[in-house]
Amino acid sequence: MLQEDPERNFLQVHPSRIAALYEGANQPLVQPQGRAAQAARGVVVAMQGQEGFEVVVALNLVETGENVIYAGEPVEQGGLPQAIEEALNFAESMGFILDASGWPNLDDAHKAELVGRIPVFKPPELKIETIQERQKVTDPLTAVARLFAAFCVLLMLSCSGMSAEQKAQAADIHQQLGDNLLAQGDAQQALKEYLTSLDFEETPEAHNGVGLIYAFSLGRPDDGEKEFKRALEMRPDYAEAMTNLGAVYLSRSRFGEAIPLFEKAARDPLYKSRVLAQSNLGWALYKVGQAERGVSEIKAALVVAPKYCLGWRQLGSIYSDLNRLDDAGAAYAKYAEACPDVADAHLSLGKVLVRQSKAQQARAEFERCAVPRDEKDKPVASECARFLKEMGTP
């Protein structure tokens, strides 16, 4: 199990002792324990040490410049693939999209260049001003209380007499609270914070947060659509709101309306989740009858993010619908490889293998998903078990 190593603030290792390296293609919002939420760069590194191999997940926090190292117990060479897989899953659970560097195939010059440009391989250059700001809001609820108290005492007015700047600061704190709570899965409390933020000042970020909760947590897609549209009225180039509005359209089979939103978001070089937008663009194109264009977009997204589960699932579904079973099987196999703990990956692959009359391989996939890991897996597990029963005794 990976845990934060407080004794290390960077990775001190010679390139010759690195066995594998995966670099994050995005900068998701993370919140390591005891720190404020902020964007981060991430890598997964396997290194040879005195007691075997060590696999770590290392983060460089963009705002403060800190490095955070998560490490596990050393493993022998035979256990290295599993340790790497666990580290990749750990990093992806925080929102990272990781690309393999092809480390074993790089020459020494390129290895040195890669290590030289990745921040976690050097002592951090902490940004003092940012750290001071972060410490002020480490406990955001306390910060809000202090903010109001300071304003009311200083101005000797009721809080309704706050200046525009003060309201903007309060709105920002509540919006960040909403982001943190939503990331932790507390949609109800996150909604309260977003709405409070909007009471102080209307911002596209808060409208986007409210839209996410309405559309995807509370089952109110019409209200979610309104919130995303308002966010885009305020900031027409807001790629995240475009992607979220497009997702609402996908869920309601309004594929033609989703396409221009995904296209614009996917072409934004500064948008961290453009892989999601491009993959969904491909799916929407397929649904309006442009299968080849759709496949091309999804494949392009998977080149950037080869472990993006939804992309492989979408690609497999398209090929399966088109009766291109070899291609469908290959895509679903990649889906199962990238997401081995996702029961649906094995069910989807098994179905295609049945259609290809590959009973033995199909049975193996159904057996992998017939026992649910948790409550949400039960419907898929039930279908896997049904297929096994229909196939009979081997």
C-alpha positions as CSV (number, residue, x, y, z in Angstrom):
1,M,0.0,0.0,0.0
2,L,1.3,3.4,-1.0
3,Q,1.7,6.0,1.8
4,E,3.2,9.4,2.0
5,D,6.9,9.4,2.9
6,P,7.5,12.6,4.9
7,E,11.2,12.1,5.0
8,R,11.6,12.8,1.3
9,N,10.8,15.9,-0.7
10,F,12.3,14.8,-4.0
11,L,13.6,11.7,-5.8
12,Q,17.3,11.4,-5.7
13,V,18.2,8.6,-8.2
14,H,20.5,8.2,-11.1
15,P,18.8,7.5,-14.4
16,S,20.6,4.2,-14.7
17,R,18.7,2.8,-11.7
18,I,15.2,3.7,-13.1
19,A,13.4,0.7,-14.4
20,A,10.2,2.4,-15.6
21,L,8.7,5.9,-15.7
22,Y,5.1,7.1,-16.4
23,E,4.5,10.8,-16.7
24,G,1.2,12.6,-16.1
25,A,-0.4,14.2,-19.2
26,N,-2.6,16.5,-17.1
27,Q,-2.6,18.5,-13.9
28,P,-5.6,17.6,-11.8
29,L,-6.7,19.3,-8.6
30,V,-5.4,17.3,-5.7
31,Q,-5.3,17.8,-1.9
32,P,-2.6,15.8,-0.1
33,Q,-3.2,15.6,3.7
34,G,-2.5,18.8,5.5
35,R,-2.3,20.9,2.3
36,A,-4.6,23.1,0.3
37,A,-6.2,21.8,-2.9
38,Q,-4.2,22.7,-5.9
39,A,-3.1,21.5,-9.3
40,A,-0.3,19.0,-9.5
41,R,2.1,17.3,-11.9
42,G,2.4,13.5,-11.3
43,V,4.8,10.7,-12.2
44,V,5.0,7.0,-11.4
45,V,8.6,5.8,-11.1
46,A,10.1,2.3,-10.6
47,M,13.6,2.4,-9.2
48,Q,16.2,-0.3,-8.3
49,G,17.5,0.0,-4.8
50,Q,19.6,-2.1,-2.4
51,E,16.6,-4.2,-1.2
52,G,14.9,-4.7,-4.5
53,F,12.7,-2.4,-6.6
54,E,10.8,0.6,-5.2
55,V,7.7,2.0,-7.0
56,V,6.6,5.5,-6.0
57,V,4.0,8.0,-7.0
58,A,5.5,11.5,-6.9
59,L,3.6,14.8,-7.1
60,N,4.8,18.3,-7.7
61,L,2.3,20.8,-6.4
62,V,2.1,23.6,-8.9
63,E,1.0,26.4,-6.5
64,T,3.5,25.8,-3.7
65,G,6.3,24.0,-5.5
66,E,6.3,21.2,-2.9
67,N,6.9,17.6,-3.9
68,V,4.9,14.8,-2.2
69,I,6.2,11.3,-2.4
70,Y,4.0,8.2,-1.9
71,A,6.0,4.9,-1.5
72,G,5.4,1.3,-0.7
73,E,7.5,-1.6,0.4
74,P,10.3,-2.8,-1.9
75,V,9.5,-5.7,-4.2
76,E,11.5,-8.3,-6.0
77,Q,11.7,-8.1,-9.8
78,G,8.9,-10.7,-10.2
79,G,6.6,-8.4,-8.2
80,L,7.5,-5.3,-10.1
81,P,4.6,-5.4,-12.8
82,Q,2.0,-5.7,-10.0
83,A,3.6,-2.9,-8.0
84,I,3.6,-0.6,-11.0
85,E,0.0,-1.4,-11.8
86,E,-1.0,-0.6,-8.2
87,A,0.9,2.7,-8.4
88,L,-0.8,3.6,-11.7
89,N,-4.2,2.9,-10.2
90,F,-3.3,5.0,-7.2
91,A,-2.3,7.9,-9.3
92,E,-5.3,7.6,-11.6
93,S,-7.6,7.6,-8.6
94,M,-6.4,11.1,-8.0
95,G,-7.3,12.1,-11.5
96,F,-4.0,11.7,-13.3
97,I,-3.8,10.6,-16.9
98,L,-0.5,8.8,-17.2
99,D,1.6,8.2,-20.3
100,A,4.3,5.5,-20.6
101,S,7.7,7.2,-21.4
102,G,9.0,4.0,-23.1
103,W,12.0,4.3,-20.7
104,P,13.8,1.1,-21.6
105,N,13.9,2.1,-25.2
106,L,15.3,5.6,-24.6
107,D,19.0,6.4,-25.0
108,D,21.1,7.8,-22.2
109,A,20.8,11.4,-23.5
110,H,17.0,11.3,-23.6
111,K,16.8,9.7,-20.2
112,A,18.9,12.4,-18.7
113,E,16.8,15.1,-20.5
114,L,13.5,13.6,-19.2
115,V,14.8,13.4,-15.6
116,G,16.1,16.9,-15.8
117,R,12.8,18.5,-16.8
118,I,10.6,16.6,-14.3
119,P,10.4,18.7,-11.0
120,V,10.2,15.7,-8.6
121,F,13.8,14.8,-9.4
122,K,15.2,17.9,-7.9
123,P,14.9,19.7,-4.5
124,P,11.7,21.8,-4.5
125,E,11.9,25.6,-4.9
126,L,9.2,26.6,-2.5
127,K,7.2,29.7,-3.3
128,I,7.1,31.6,0.0
129,E,4.3,33.9,-0.8
130,T,2.1,31.1,-2.0
131,I,2.9,29.0,1.0
132,Q,1.8,31.8,3.3
133,E,-1.4,32.2,1.4
134,R,-2.0,28.5,1.6
135,Q,-1.5,28.4,5.4
136,K,-4.1,31.1,5.8
137,V,-6.7,28.8,4.2
138,T,-5.6,25.4,5.4
139,D,-8.8,25.3,7.4
140,P,-11.2,27.0,5.0
141,L,-14.1,27.2,7.4
142,T,-12.0,29.0,9.9
143,A,-10.8,31.3,7.1
144,V,-14.3,32.2,6.2
145,A,-15.2,33.0,9.8
146,R,-12.1,35.1,10.2
147,L,-12.8,36.9,7.0
148,F,-16.3,37.9,8.1
149,A,-15.1,38.9,11.5
150,A,-12.3,41.0,10.2
151,F,-14.6,42.8,7.7
152,C,-17.3,43.5,10.3
153,V,-14.9,44.7,12.9
154,L,-12.8,46.8,10.5
155,L,-15.7,48.5,8.8
156,M,-18.0,48.6,11.9
157,L,-20.7,47.7,9.5
158,S,-22.9,44.7,9.0
159,C,-21.5,42.1,6.6
160,S,-23.9,43.3,4.0
161,G,-21.7,46.4,3.7
162,M,-18.7,44.4,2.4
163,S,-16.8,45.8,-0.6
164,A,-16.8,44.2,-4.0
165,E,-13.2,42.9,-3.3
166,Q,-14.3,41.4,0.0
167,K,-17.3,39.7,-1.5
168,A,-15.0,38.3,-4.3
169,Q,-12.7,36.8,-1.7
170,A,-15.5,35.2,0.3
171,A,-17.0,33.8,-3.0
172,D,-13.6,32.3,-3.9
173,I,-13.3,30.6,-0.5
174,H,-16.7,29.1,-0.7
175,Q,-16.1,28.0,-4.3
176,Q,-12.9,26.2,-3.2
177,L,-14.7,24.6,-0.4
178,G,-17.3,23.3,-2.8
179,D,-14.6,21.9,-5.1
180,N,-12.9,20.1,-2.2
181,L,-16.2,18.6,-0.9
182,L,-17.3,17.5,-4.4
183,A,-13.9,15.8,-4.8
184,Q,-14.5,14.0,-1.5
185,G,-17.9,12.8,-2.7
186,D,-20.1,15.1,-0.5
187,A,-22.3,16.6,-3.2
188,Q,-24.9,17.9,-0.7
189,Q,-22.4,20.0,1.3
190,A,-20.6,21.0,-1.9
191,L,-23.9,22.4,-3.4
192,K,-24.4,24.5,-0.3
193,E,-20.9,26.0,-0.7
194,Y,-21.4,26.7,-4.4
195,L,-24.7,28.4,-3.8
196,T,-23.2,30.5,-0.9
197,S,-20.4,31.5,-3.3
198,L,-22.9,32.7,-5.8
199,D,-24.6,34.7,-3.1
200,F,-21.5,36.8,-2.7
201,E,-20.4,37.0,-6.4
202,E,-21.5,35.3,-9.5
203,T,-18.7,33.3,-11.1
204,P,-18.6,30.7,-13.9
205,E,-16.7,28.3,-11.7
206,A,-19.5,28.2,-9.1
207,H,-22.2,27.8,-11.8
208,N,-20.2,24.9,-13.2
209,G,-20.0,23.3,-9.8
210,V,-23.7,23.7,-9.2
211,G,-24.4,22.3,-12.7
212,L,-22.3,19.2,-12.0
213,I,-24.3,18.4,-8.9
214,Y,-27.7,19.1,-10.5
215,A,-26.9,17.1,-13.6
216,F,-24.9,14.1,-12.3
217,S,-25.7,13.8,-8.6
218,L,-29.3,14.9,-8.1
219,G,-30.8,13.8,-11.4
220,R,-31.8,17.3,-12.5
221,P,-30.3,17.6,-16.0
222,D,-32.5,20.5,-17.0
223,D,-31.2,22.6,-14.1
224,G,-27.7,21.4,-14.7
225,E,-27.9,22.5,-18.4
226,K,-29.0,26.0,-17.3
227,E,-26.0,26.3,-14.9
228,F,-23.5,25.2,-17.6
229,K,-25.0,27.6,-20.1
230,R,-24.8,30.4,-17.6
231,A,-21.2,29.6,-17.0
232,L,-20.5,29.8,-20.7
233,E,-22.4,33.1,-21.0
234,M,-19.9,34.5,-18.5
235,R,-16.9,32.8,-20.0
236,P,-17.5,31.6,-23.6
237,D,-14.1,29.7,-23.7
238,Y,-14.6,27.8,-20.5
239,A,-13.7,24.3,-21.7
240,E,-14.7,22.5,-18.6
241,A,-18.3,23.8,-18.7
242,M,-18.4,23.0,-22.5
243,T,-17.4,19.4,-21.7
244,N,-19.9,19.1,-18.9
245,L,-22.7,20.6,-21.0
246,G,-21.8,18.2,-23.8
247,A,-22.0,15.3,-21.4
248,V,-25.5,16.3,-20.5
249,Y,-26.4,16.4,-24.2
250,L,-24.9,12.9,-24.6
251,S,-26.9,11.6,-21.8
252,R,-30.1,12.9,-23.4
253,S,-29.1,11.7,-27.0
254,R,-28.7,15.3,-28.2
255,F,-25.5,14.3,-30.1
256,G,-25.6,17.0,-32.7
257,E,-25.7,19.7,-30.0
258,A,-22.8,18.1,-28.1
259,I,-20.4,17.9,-31.1
260,P,-19.4,21.6,-31.4
261,L,-18.9,21.8,-27.6
262,F,-16.6,18.8,-27.5
263,E,-14.8,20.0,-30.6
264,K,-13.9,23.4,-29.1
265,A,-12.9,21.9,-25.7
266,A,-10.8,19.2,-27.3
267,R,-8.8,21.8,-29.3
268,D,-8.0,24.0,-26.3
269,P,-4.3,23.3,-25.6
270,L,-4.7,24.7,-22.0
271,Y,-7.6,22.4,-21.1
272,K,-6.3,19.6,-18.8
273,S,-9.1,17.2,-19.6
274,R,-9.2,17.5,-23.3
275,V,-8.7,13.8,-23.6
276,L,-12.2,13.4,-22.2
277,A,-13.6,16.0,-24.5
278,Q,-12.0,14.4,-27.6
279,S,-13.2,10.9,-26.7
280,N,-16.7,12.1,-26.1
281,L,-16.5,14.0,-29.4
282,G,-15.7,10.7,-31.1
283,W,-18.7,9.0,-29.5
284,A,-21.0,11.8,-30.5
285,L,-19.8,11.7,-34.1
286,Y,-20.4,8.0,-34.3
287,K,-23.9,8.5,-33.0
288,V,-24.7,11.0,-35.8
289,G,-23.5,8.5,-38.4
290,Q,-19.9,9.6,-38.8
291,A,-18.3,6.4,-37.6
292,E,-14.8,6.8,-39.2
293,R,-14.4,10.3,-37.9
294,G,-15.6,9.2,-34.5
295,V,-13.1,6.3,-34.4
296,S,-10.3,8.6,-35.4
297,E,-11.1,11.1,-32.6
298,I,-11.2,8.3,-29.9
299,K,-8.0,6.7,-31.2
300,A,-6.3,10.1,-31.0
301,A,-7.4,10.6,-27.4
302,L,-6.1,7.1,-26.5
303,V,-2.7,7.9,-28.0
304,V,-2.4,10.6,-25.4
305,A,-4.0,8.6,-22.6
306,P,-3.6,4.8,-23.3
307,K,-5.1,3.9,-19.9
308,Y,-8.3,5.9,-20.4
309,C,-10.9,3.3,-19.7
310,L,-14.0,5.0,-21.2
311,G,-12.2,5.6,-24.5
312,W,-11.4,1.9,-24.9
313,R,-15.0,1.0,-24.0
314,Q,-16.4,3.5,-26.5
315,L,-14.1,2.2,-29.2
316,G,-15.0,-1.4,-28.5
317,S,-18.7,-0.6,-28.6
318,I,-18.4,1.1,-32.0
319,Y,-16.5,-1.8,-33.5
320,S,-19.0,-4.3,-32.0
321,D,-22.0,-2.4,-33.4
322,L,-20.2,-2.4,-36.8
323,N,-19.6,-6.1,-36.5
324,R,-15.9,-5.6,-36.7
325,L,-15.3,-8.3,-34.1
326,D,-11.5,-8.6,-34.3
327,D,-11.2,-4.8,-33.7
328,A,-13.9,-4.9,-31.0
329,G,-12.1,-7.7,-29.2
330,A,-8.8,-5.9,-29.4
331,A,-10.3,-2.7,-28.0
332,Y,-12.1,-4.5,-25.2
333,A,-8.9,-6.4,-24.4
334,K,-7.2,-3.0,-24.0
335,Y,-10.1,-1.9,-21.8
336,A,-9.7,-4.9,-19.6
337,E,-5.9,-4.5,-19.5
338,A,-6.2,-0.8,-18.5
339,C,-9.0,-1.3,-16.0
340,P,-8.7,-4.9,-14.7
341,D,-10.9,-4.2,-11.7
342,V,-13.8,-2.9,-13.8
343,A,-16.2,-5.8,-14.1
344,D,-17.8,-4.3,-17.3
345,A,-14.5,-4.6,-19.1
346,H,-14.5,-8.4,-18.7
347,L,-18.2,-8.7,-19.5
348,S,-17.8,-6.7,-22.7
349,L,-14.8,-8.7,-23.9
350,G,-16.5,-11.9,-23.0
351,K,-19.5,-11.1,-25.2
352,V,-17.4,-10.4,-28.2
353,L,-15.4,-13.6,-27.6
354,V,-18.7,-15.5,-27.6
355,R,-19.6,-14.0,-30.9
356,Q,-16.2,-15.1,-32.2
357,S,-16.9,-18.7,-31.0
358,K,-14.0,-18.4,-28.6
359,A,-15.7,-20.2,-25.8
360,Q,-12.7,-20.9,-23.6
361,Q,-11.5,-17.3,-23.6
362,A,-15.0,-16.0,-23.1
363,R,-15.5,-18.2,-20.1
364,A,-12.3,-16.9,-18.5
365,E,-13.6,-13.4,-18.8
366,F,-17.0,-14.1,-17.4
367,E,-15.4,-15.9,-14.5
368,R,-13.4,-12.8,-13.7
369,C,-16.6,-10.7,-13.4
370,A,-19.1,-13.2,-12.0
371,V,-18.3,-12.4,-8.4
372,P,-19.1,-8.8,-7.4
373,R,-16.4,-6.8,-5.6
374,D,-18.9,-4.4,-4.2
375,E,-22.6,-3.3,-4.4
376,K,-22.2,-1.4,-7.7
377,D,-20.8,-4.5,-9.4
378,K,-23.8,-6.7,-8.7
379,P,-25.8,-6.0,-11.9
380,V,-22.7,-6.8,-14.1
381,A,-21.8,-9.8,-12.0
382,S,-25.3,-11.2,-12.4
383,E,-25.0,-10.9,-16.2
384,C,-21.6,-12.5,-16.2
385,A,-23.0,-15.4,-14.1
386,R,-25.9,-15.8,-16.5
387,F,-23.5,-16.1,-19.4
388,L,-21.5,-18.8,-17.6
389,K,-24.7,-20.7,-16.8
390,E,-25.8,-20.5,-20.5
391,M,-22.5,-21.8,-21.6
392,G,-22.8,-24.9,-19.4
393,T,-20.1,-27.2,-18.2
394,P,-16.8,-26.8,-20.1
